[in-house]
């Protein structure tokens, strides 16, 4: 399905009018449980037009997790892919707020259980004008919930618009961009990627799931100029056995985010996509998400850095008393600016904790250099303390990624009776390669202080990830804890 901006505009107006006809008002919540597709864009813009609030939901979640989000957000309606209807059917009796289920890709007639999405466009609904302010709610994006129940980050129209403007300016995007979106649209990264190219009037192509060969084919056939993917996805493209068979010369902007991008991966990307600049960005759901970018001109000489802040994002690196730390000293990154969320939905305690001192606290540890470039050291909760020494897993992972036989690596802290914690490396090897635990430890010895090198090494087929491609160290730690208990 391909549509023009004019067709999109007309369909959005009809959908917005229908939503109002069904009683959806400004401030009402409408959940979206969809794969990547044009209908996602239609829903986002139609809801925005009438002042309703979109609640994107991860389609990989279990029914109980989806039930929590629908209940917490008080969603009155849900737009769901036909393949996911059974998930909602299983929990709908526990959802007193949910009044209507709209199903995409359903050719049946309207019935008591749901309304077919396509049927909406059979009538020329016209939306009534709704007055909107910059700070009105646009999205509630739920965090991954690695530390308890997920929290709904409330993002305003201004938050998302300013974020799109920031990226467009930093990347030098134009109306001629052709972007491929493979990251899920239920994640702020996917919504951000789409919104910035729409802002410039470019063309967007959606893939409903990530398939490396299909991505490479699309790069070639559609002459893609811009794409955002997380490091693991870029890595899978390069590892694909047919990666060298496709014309990727049209690519001029490659964006990577959501996880640390190893230097070796950047070098390989530069070689494989010779006409493209690699932009390494950093941010969070709570910041819409972009906060910094390392531009291609600095990729090698500022290795490990996530660059400088976007134009209208204020960033500080502070100690526990919220005093700025000196260059080279580790502190927590805090944010302020027009892309920072309004707060967590119906969670004043978490909101107050996040905004201590009037700044959003990231939970990420970082250092700055003398020129102000920021390097994320690690998540606060991922730091390992061994014998009183602070050990940052990212530093060890960077060393592991330089080994030619290692495809992916994650480092966690495990209990140690003598030192409190010690280092364990979880490693995925390249196809056909083999290493021993001692060989990995010996490799690290030449680049790391003795107390930092792994004491234990485990080889895995794959590393657990969330939908955004981030390695789930919480899962790795839970597995380790379960083994110890058994």
Secondary structure by P-SEA (a helix, b strand, c coil): ccccaaaaaaaaaaaaaaaaaacccccbbbbbbccccaaaaaaaaaaaaacbbbbbbcccccaaaaaaaaaaacccbbbbcccaaaaaaacccccccccbbbbcccccccccccccccccccccccccbbbbcccccccccccccccccbbbbbbcaaaaaaaaaaaaaaacccccbbbbbccccccaaaaaaaaaaaaabbbbbbbccccaaaaaaaaccccccbbbbcaaaaaaaaacccccccccccccbbbbccccccaaaaaaaaaaaccbbbbbbbbcccccccccccccccccccccccccccccbbbbbbccccccccccbbbbbbbccccccccccccaaaaaaaacccccccccccccccccccccccccccccccccbbbbaaaaaaaaaaccccccbbbbbbbbccccbbbbbbbcccccccccaaaaaaaacccccccccccbbbbbcbbbbcccccccaaaaaaaaaaaaac
